[in-house]
């Protein structure tokens, strides 16, 4: 059996192991990819620590994948060896009510996700269903392509599909200087919103300004920043607060920053988060949850990147065997943009 390299999670809350594994083989309707780049995000930390459902260990994580078709199984019709692609990591049934309504990430018969229930892209090779593939244009690098399905797709899903941001809306992005927030900021500006970015370092504040934020707030220097939002909006407060940071203080301030009839969208998540339901009730505030991105969302993001309306922001590039160091960088909040593994 041919061996290849991969980062394998064998025990929760422990470093992943850089190992030789059997090169995967594709079955009917599946494609073998030579991974060229893989994005890394906070969800991968949760996977490592056993905080999100996955298949039984061992698991090769990695749900943000771009690569080249290396082999195809029977019944593969649209892709062939040598094609450059990116991956939509959800595997929906396409038949249930939610799928028919375009909500494939909450498919009632979800088969699984690449990097969660199925081995993912923290490896030299990965097998994915043909239906998950999206052609990569030559104008986009593999590193850029790898972060589009999640870092951009998740932002598009929450802003366009869930919150339905409109031109003229006032919007607060909590964690706006991070690997998701900077993409949400660009998209929100493109939708015509006034954007207020909240983060906790001078570098991230500067980054938010460079990507077009109308106002930036240092959450450490201004812990009661909901009042700053109220003052900036002349008492109206925000139409939408999008929170990329799952800690209670930011959610409490975010709720107070939302105007009457507005929306609070929680992209980051934790079982411990609490919500002041009375305050929400008195002000008719919508609490929105949001789950990743559909294949259609990812394709729309690809158009935005090609049109140079959104720039994939890559904060650091590492080698596959250095993944554990990269996860520590994410945990410490040191990244300014998205972390990418380069396998070219």
N, C-alpha and C positions, 0 to 999 in steps of 0.2 A: 504494500500500500504506500502510495506517495505521501510524504509528510510535508506540512507547511507550518508556519508560525502563527500563533494566536495568543491573545491575552485571555486567560480562562479564570472565571470566578468559581472557586471550589468551596469557599466558606464565607458566609456573610460576615461583614465587618473586618475582613482581612484583605490584604493586598491581592490584586489579581496576579496570576502566575503566567510568566512568559514561557510558553511551551511549544513543543512540536506536537501537532495534532494530525489526524488523517485528513487529507485533502477531501472536501465534501464532493459528492456526486449529485448531479441534478436528475430528478425524476421527470415524469410527464408534466408538461406545462411549466417547468422550472428552468431557470437560467443560472449558470455558474458565473459569478463575477470575480475578476481580479481586482481587488480593492485598491484604489489609487489614493483615496483620502477618506477620512472618517471624522465627523464632528463629535465633540465631547461636551456634555452639558450637565447641569445639576441633577437631572433625573438619573444619570449614570451613578452619581453618588448614592442616591436613594436605592438603586438596584444593588449596588455593592453592599449596602447596609441592611438589606432585606426589608425596606420600607414600602416597596411597591410589589404587586403580584407579578411573578415570573414563573417560568417552568422550574422544575426541580433542578438543583445543581448537579453537575457542573453546567455552566452557561458561558457562552462567549457573548458579552453585551455588544452594544454599538448599533444605534438605530439611525444614525445620520451617515449615509453611505453614498459614495460616488466611485465608479470604476468602469472597467471595460469587460464586455461579454467575452468569456473564455470558452464557454461550451453551452450547448442548448440541449434540453431534453426533447422527447417526442411531443408533438403537438404544439411546439413553439412556432409561431407564425410571423410575428412582427419584428423580431430581433435576431441578429446573427452574430457570429464571432467577429470581434473587432469593434462593435458598436460601443460608443461612449454613453453612459447613462448615469442617472441619479435614481434614488429609491424612495418611493412612498412606503413607509414602514408598516402601515396597517393593512391587514388582510381581511377585508369584509366579505360578506356573502353576496352582496349586490341584489338580494331578493326581498329582504324584510322591509317592513314599513319605513324604518329610519333610513335605510340605504336608498329606497325609492324617493325619499324626501331630500336626498343629498347629504345626509348626516352619517356618513360611513364610520366615523370614529366612535359612534355609539351603536354600531350594528348589533342587532339582537342575537345574531349567531356569529359573532366575530371569531374568526379562525385563530387569530393571534397577531402578534406584532414581531417584526424583525428586531432582534436584540432584547426581547423580553421572553415571549413564549418560544421563539425560534432563535437559534444562534445568529449573531449579528456580525457587524463589520469591523470589530477590533481584531482583525485577522487578515491574512494575505488573500484568502478566498472566502466567499460567502455564497450560499444558494438562496435565491428568492423566486417567488412566482413571477412569471412574465408580466402579469397584470400590474405588478408593483413598479414596473420600470417606466421611466420618463427619459426621453432622449436628451442628452446634454449637448447644447449648441457649442460649436468650436470657440465662440467668443468668450465662453465662461470657463475658468480653470476648474480642475477637479476639487481644489480646496474650497472655492466659492460654491461649487455645486453641492458639496457635502453638507454645508450648513443651511442650504435653502429649505429642505423638507421640514426642519424643526425650528431653527432660529428665526427664519422668516415666515414659514408656514404657520406656526403657532400664533405669531403676531397678526398675520392677515386674518386668521380664523376668528380671533377675539375681537379685532377692530371692525371687520367688515361683516362677518357672518353673525356673530353673537351680539355685539354692541351696536352695530349698524351706525357707525360714526358718520355724521353729516358735516358739510361745509359750515363753518361758523361755530361749531361746538367748541367748548372749553374742555380740555382734557389734561389730566394729571397722570404722569407715568412714574410710579414708585419703583426705584431700581432702574431708572432710565439710562444709566451709564454702563449697564451690563450687556452680556451677550445677547439677550433678548430685547432689552429696553431700547438699545440704540436702533434696532430695526423697527420697533414699534414707533419710535419717535419719527423716523423718516417716513413711514407709511402714514402716520397721522397728519403730518405736515402736507403730504401729498393729497390727502383727503380734504384739506382746507381747514383743519382744526387749529386752534390756538393751543400750544403745548407747553405745559409746565413740567419740568423734570425734577425729580427728587432723588438724591443719592448722597453718599457720605464720604467722598474724597475729592480733593481739589482737581485731580486728574480727570475723574469722571464728570465733574461739573463742567470742566473745560471741553470734554468730548461732547457732552450734550449741547453745549453752545455751538460747537463747530458743526453739528448736524442739524442745527436750526431751531433749537428750543427757544421759545419766546421768553421764558423765565426759568432760572435754575435755582434750586433751594438745597442748601446743605442740611441734611436731616440731623446731623450731630449738633451743629451750631443753632439750629432752629427746630427743636424737637416738637414744638406745637405748630408745625408748618401749615396746618389747616387754616389757621387765622391769616397767614400770609396769602394763601390761595383766596380766601374770602376778600381780603383787601385788594388783591390784584384784579379780581373780577367784579369789583365794586359791590360786594355783598351778594352777588348772585351765586357764587361758588361754581364748582365744576359740573358739567353735564355727565362726565364719566371720569372715574378714577380706575386705572389699570394697575394692579399690584403684582409685581414680579418678585416680591420679597415676603416669605411666609413667616413673619413674626408679628406678635400681637400688637405691639405699639404702632407699627406701620398700618395695620388694618384698622385700628381705632382712629388714627388720624385720617386715614383715607375715607372712612365713613363720614367723619365730620367735615371733610372737604367737599363732599357731594352735595349739590343743591337739591331742593325739593323736586321730586320726580326724576332724579338722576339715577345713575347706575354705578355700581361698584363691581368690577370684574376681577376675580381672583385667578390669576394664572398659576402662581406658586400655590402650594397646598400643604396642609398638615392636619392631622387629626385633632391637634390641640387648639386650633384656631377657634375663637369665639366671635360671635356677631351680636351686636346690640339690637335685638329684634324690635324692641320698643321704639328706639330712635328710627330704625328703618320703617316701622309701621307709621309713625307720626308724620314722616316726610315722604312716604311712598317711594322709597328707594329700592330699586331692583338689584338683587344680589345675583350676579351672573357667574356660573362656573363655565369652564371652557376646556375642551380636550383636544390637544394637538391640532392636526390639519388633515383635511381630506386631500386626495390626489388632485382634485380640481383646484383647491386652494394653492397647492404647491405649483401647479401649472400657471396660475395667475401670478404668483411670486416670480416665477421664471421670466414672465413677460416684463415685470417691473424692473428686474435686474438688466435684462437685455435693452430696455428703453432708458437705462441709466437713471431711473427714478428712485431706486433703492440700491445702496451699495452694501454687499455683504461685508461685515466688519469682523476681521480676523485678528484677534488679540495676540495669539501665540501659536507657533507650529512646533510640534514635537515628533519624536520617533515612536513607533509602536511600543517598543520595550520600555519607554519612559512614561507610559500611561499613568502609573500610580503617582508619579510626581505631578502630572497634569491634574489629576483629581484633587490633589492637595492644594494646588493653586486655586482651583474653583472653590474648595471648601473655605479657604482663607480670604476669598473675595478679591484676589489680586489681579484678576484678568480685566482688561479693558477691551471687551469684544469677545468673540467666540474662540474656543480652543479647537485646534484641528490636528489630527494625526496625519502625517505625510507618509504614504507607502509607495510613492513612485520610485 
